[in-house]
Amino acid sequence: MTCGLTTFSEGSMTKPVIFTISATWDDEASVWSGHCDDIPAAADAPTLDELLAKISAMVLDLLPDNHPGVDPGSLFLQITALREAEPAVV
């Protein structure tokens, strides 16, 4: 799994900072596992929405220590999710 930090700078305007969270479905545990090494943060949750909520809280808590120049108001999280395709139930 990978993670990326994208920043934009244009004059004195604050541009969005995007952290990419990689998530995979753990079929045995029935949870989404996600992480981003740039934050660093990792969590498990039964839904992608719950995973996003957990990692979002961690990011805002860890941001000042790991990325002191990033304004929390310009922060966005992007999740890349990977799950094995399942046949349709007929």
C-alpha positions, 0 to 999 in steps of 0.5 A: 500500500502506498500514500502520497502527499500533494501540495499546491502553492500559488502566491499567498493563496492557500491551495489544498493539501491532499493526503492519499490513504490506501485501503484494502479489504481484509476478508477474514477480519471483515474490515477495511485497513488503511494507512498513510506513511506520510502522516503516519496513521493507520486504522481498521474499520468495517466501512470506508466512511468509518475508516475515513472518520478514524484516519481524519481524526488522527491526521488532524491530531498528528498534522502539527508535528509531522507537517507544521506548515500545512493549514488544517483548513486546506487539508483533504483526504483521498482514499484509494480502496482495493477490494476483490470483485465479487460476482453479482447475486442473482 
